[in-house]
Amino acid sequence: MDEFGAGLLRAGQLVLSLDGELIEITARSLFVTLTALAIGCAIAMPLGAWLAIRRFRFRRAVIAVMNALIGLPPVVVGLAVYLMLSRGGPLGVLGLLYTPWAMILAQVVVITPLVASIAHQAMRDLWAEYHDLLISLNATRAQRVAVLLWDGRRALLTAALAGFGRAIGEVGAVMIVGGNIDGATRVLTTAIALETGRGDFAVALGLGVVLIALSLGVSGASHWALRTERRGRW
């Protein structure tokens, strides 16, 4: 218990010291995660709304595959992205391997099915409610998607938060494509894995505290924004 308490004290000192390396790793984690989240949401949310209103032959199969991809192992995603970005891969000419952009690409692949599935569920319920009205107004498909996305923004924020939570805690895929290079691709999760492997549990714990604080901060800010909007409407 004394050893654990000493570890907590050292972890707290690490966080409060605002070490330059800690700030750099935290900033890189936020950049990679938020960029991946923005790209993933830009793909997944319109896709979820489109699947809610569009009827075509293989629609059920597409939805089933999308839902199945939620459980895709991140290490498999990392391996697939690695093979695409490696020198002999189709995207090797871009030179993105072992850069933050490779990590962003891997995270986009990981979170897009999750965000799209949650968005689809929310948009399907809204479409059942707005179907007759939008049809009577002769709204185009693009207009229908836009209406659903706007009116379902609270549910979509929940989807985005789920994607953020999965992306910020991802370690397997980003380790494979990023390489955990000091000063280049090291983020909070890979740094925690590194320090744990070294046996420096106090530093790993301190990094874990920062990671949890980031997640809680983003979640709290989003809920505050929604509550402010709700009050403004009244």
Number of C-alpha atoms within 10 A of each C-alpha: 6 7 9 11 11 12 19 18 13 17 22 18 14 18 18 10 10 10 10 9 11 19 12 16 22 19 14 19 24 19 15 23 25 17 17 27 28 15 17 26 25 13 16 26 25 20 19 26 29 20 23 23 18 10 10 7 7 9 13 12 10 12 18 12 12 17 16 13 17 18 11 14 12 21 19 15 22 26 17 16 23 25 17 16 21 19 15 10 12 11 16 15 12 10 13 20 23 21 18 23 18 24 28 25 22 29 30 25 21 28 29 25 27 25 28 30 25 21 29 25 15 22 28 19 14 19 19 11 11 14 14 11 11 16 12 8 8 11 13 11 15 11 12 19 23 15 18 22 21 10 12 17 17 15 16 23 18 17 24 26 18 17 28 25 20 17 24 23 16 23 24 20 27 33 22 23 30 27 18 22 14 11 11 15 24 24 32 26 23 23 23 22 17 16 16 15 11 10 11 13 19 23 23 23 21 22 25 18 15 19 21 13 12 17 15 13 12 14 18 12 11 17 15 12 12 15 11 11 11 10 9 8 6 5
